[in-house]
Amino acid sequence: KDSKPLKMPKATFRSVENSTNLIDSPDVVQTIMIIPVMDVIVKNGYPEYGLLGLRDIQMMLKEAKSNDNILGVIFYGDCPGGTTADLAETVDIIADLVQKKPVAAYADGMMCSAFTYLTAPCSFIACTPKTSIIGNIGSRSTVWDESGWLEKMGIKIIDVYGDLATDKDLGHAELIAGKPEKFKNMIVNPHNEMFVDAMKKYRPQIKNEALHGAVYLSEKAKEMGVVDLMKP
């Protein structure tokens, strides 16, 4: 009961006139907005866990676009990926902002999956010189089958569907039965295609080999066109 909740990560503003000076507001001097992307990407932020959500990031980006004192944005992150919910919408907002102001990304460790997708429209992407882990382009969904455990507990679930509800629940029953095609075609493949299309659109230099889910260390990631430069 004595524990204190973690504070919600928030954008940091760095003064352009004095690059070592962090300030609380961009309303006084010209600044660069630094948005932290740490741990797992979620749609809505959870202050008690210190997670910044995509909806929070969207509001920050809109502030950056409307405030003339904010000259640009940097995503600073170490992130393995996360949700697809609201991700494509956030990418569109970044792409729109890039038309007006520079947006950069820096991977200080991991830039994988949803974080790679998020930063695709950035003006440039950098990472640490040697050991950042970059890429993991593609979509995956995990479904838990707890029926065996429930049956051991003496619980059996019986679902009855309407005759016309052949696609209801995303083909979950077929997925559990070892037939994932319907679920994959409804959910996983469309997200995967959006991800790959965005990478091709915003990073035309990316090699086709990098679009199949592989991860690369820093130097190889640059060679594959996933990042633009390596910098300590």
C-alpha positions in Angstrom: 0.0 0.0 0.0 3.0 2.3 0.4 4.2 1.8 -3.2 3.9 4.7 -5.5 2.6 4.3 -9.1 5.1 4.7 -11.9 4.9 8.0 -13.8 3.7 8.0 -17.3 6.5 8.6 -19.8 6.1 11.8 -21.6 7.7 13.8 -24.4 10.9 15.6 -23.5 11.7 19.0 -25.1 15.3 19.8 -25.8 16.3 23.4 -26.5 17.7 24.1 -30.0 19.8 27.0 -28.7 21.4 24.9 -26.0 21.4 21.2 -27.0 22.2 20.1 -23.4 19.2 21.9 -21.9 16.0 20.0 -21.3 12.9 22.1 -20.8 9.3 21.4 -19.7 7.5 23.4 -22.4 8.2 24.3 -26.0 6.2 27.5 -25.7 9.2 29.7 -24.8 12.1 28.6 -27.0 12.5 26.5 -30.1 12.8 22.9 -29.3 13.0 19.3 -30.5 10.3 16.9 -29.1 11.7 13.6 -28.0 9.1 10.8 -27.7 10.2 7.7 -25.7 9.1 4.3 -27.1 10.2 1.8 -24.5 9.0 -1.7 -23.7 5.9 -2.9 -25.5 3.8 -0.7 -27.8 0.2 -0.4 -26.6 -2.9 1.4 -27.8 -3.8 3.2 -24.6 -1.2 4.2 -22.1 -1.1 2.6 -18.6 0.4 5.1 -16.1 0.7 2.4 -13.4 3.1 0.4 -15.6 4.9 3.4 -17.1 3.7 2.6 -20.7 3.1 5.3 -23.3 0.3 4.5 -25.6 -0.2 5.1 -29.3 -3.1 7.5 -28.5 -0.7 9.5 -26.4 1.8 9.6 -29.2 -0.8 10.8 -31.6 -1.6 13.7 -29.4 2.1 14.6 -29.1 2.5 14.5 -32.8 -0.5 16.8 -33.3 1.0 19.2 -30.8 4.4 19.1 -32.7 2.6 19.9 -35.9 0.6 22.8 -34.6 3.4 24.4 -32.4 5.8 26.5 -34.4 8.4 26.3 -31.6 8.7 22.6 -32.0 11.1 22.2 -35.0 11.1 18.5 -35.2 10.5 15.1 -33.4 12.8 12.3 -32.4 11.5 8.8 -31.4 14.0 7.4 -28.9 13.4 3.8 -28.2 14.3 0.3 -27.1 11.2 -1.7 -28.1 10.4 -5.3 -29.2 7.1 -4.4 -30.9 3.5 -4.5 -29.7 -0.1 -4.0 -30.8 -1.4 -3.3 -34.3 -4.4 -1.5 -32.9 -4.1 2.2 -34.0 -0.6 1.6 -35.3 -1.4 2.2 -39.0 -3.3 5.4 -38.0 -0.3 6.6 -36.0 2.0 5.9 -39.0 -0.3 8.1 -41.2 0.0 10.9 -38.7 3.8 10.7 -38.7 3.8 10.6 -42.5 1.7 13.8 -42.5 4.0 15.5 -40.0 7.1 14.7 -42.1 5.7 16.8 -44.8 6.0 19.8 -42.5 8.8 19.0 -40.1 11.7 16.5 -39.8 10.9 13.3 -37.8 13.8 11.0 -36.8 14.1 7.7 -34.9 16.9 6.3 -32.8 17.1 2.7 -31.8 19.0 2.3 -28.5 18.8 -1.5 -28.4 15.7 -3.0 -30.1 13.7 -1.7 -33.0 11.5 -4.6 -33.9 8.1 -5.4 -35.4 5.6 -2.7 -34.4 8.4 -0.2 -33.6 9.9 -0.8 -37.1 6.4 -0.1 -38.6 5.9 3.0 -36.4 9.1 4.6 -37.6 8.8 3.7 -41.3 7.9 7.3 -42.5 10.6 9.0 -40.5 13.0 11.3 -42.3 15.8 9.1 -41.2 16.4 6.3 -38.8 19.6 5.7 -36.7 20.7 3.0 -34.3 23.6 2.2 -32.0 26.8 1.2 -33.9 27.0 -2.5 -33.4 24.4 -4.4 -31.3 21.0 -2.9 -31.9 18.5 -5.6 -33.0 16.5 -4.2 -36.0 13.6 -5.5 -38.2 11.2 -8.3 -37.5 8.9 -7.0 -40.2 5.6 -8.9 -40.3 2.5 -9.8 -38.3 1.8 -12.5 -35.7 -1.2 -13.3 -33.6 -1.1 -15.6 -30.6 -4.3 -17.5 -29.6 -4.4 -19.5 -26.3 -6.2 -22.8 -26.4 -7.3 -23.5 -22.8 -9.8 -26.2 -23.5 -7.6 -29.0 -22.3 -7.1 -27.3 -18.9 -10.8 -26.5 -18.6 -11.7 -30.1 -19.3 -9.3 -31.3 -16.6 -11.3 -29.0 -14.3 -14.5 -30.6 -15.4 -15.6 -27.7 -17.5 -16.7 -28.1 -21.1 -17.6 -25.1 -23.3 -20.2 -25.7 -26.0 -20.7 -22.9 -28.6 -23.8 -22.7 -30.8 -23.6 -20.5 -33.8 -26.3 -19.2 -36.1 -26.5 -20.9 -39.5 -25.3 -17.8 -41.3 -22.6 -16.9 -38.7 -19.9 -19.0 -40.5 -17.2 -16.3 -40.1 -18.1 -15.2 -36.5 -15.3 -15.1 -34.0 -12.7 -15.0 -36.8 -12.9 -18.7 -37.4 -11.7 -19.3 -33.9 -13.2 -22.8 -33.7 -11.4 -23.8 -36.9 -8.1 -22.3 -35.6 -8.3 -24.3 -32.4 -9.0 -27.4 -34.6 -5.7 -26.8 -36.4 -7.1 -25.0 -39.5 -5.8 -21.4 -39.2 -6.5 -20.3 -42.8 -9.7 -18.3 -42.1 -8.2 -16.5 -39.1 -5.0 -15.8 -41.0 -6.8 -14.4 -44.0 -9.1 -12.3 -41.9 -6.6 -10.8 -39.5 -2.9 -11.8 -39.8 -2.4 -11.4 -43.5 -4.1 -8.0 -43.9 -2.0 -6.5 -41.1 1.1 -8.1 -42.6 0.3 -6.6 -46.0 -0.2 -3.1 -44.5 3.1 -3.4 -42.7 5.1 -4.5 -45.8 3.4 -2.0 -48.0 4.3 0.8 -45.6 7.9 -0.3 -45.5 8.1 -0.3 -49.3 6.4 3.1 -49.6 8.4 5.0 -47.0 11.7 3.1 -47.3 12.0 2.2 -51.0 15.7 1.4 -50.4 14.7 -1.6 -48.3 15.8 -5.0 -49.7 13.0 -7.5 -50.3 14.8 -10.1 -48.1 14.2 -7.8 -45.1 10.4 -8.0 -45.5 10.0 -11.5 -44.3 10.5 -11.2 -40.5 14.3 -11.5 -40.1 16.1 -9.4 -37.5 19.6 -7.8 -38.0 22.3 -6.3 -36.0 23.1 -2.7 -36.6 25.5 -2.9 -39.6 23.4 -5.5 -41.4 20.3 -3.5 -40.8 21.9 -0.5 -42.5 23.0 -2.8 -45.4 19.4 -4.1 -45.7 18.0 -0.6 -45.8 16.0 -0.8 -42.6 18.1 2.0 -40.9 20.0 4.9 -42.4 23.0 5.4 -40.1 24.7 4.1 -37.0 25.6 6.6 -34.3 26.6 6.2 -30.6 
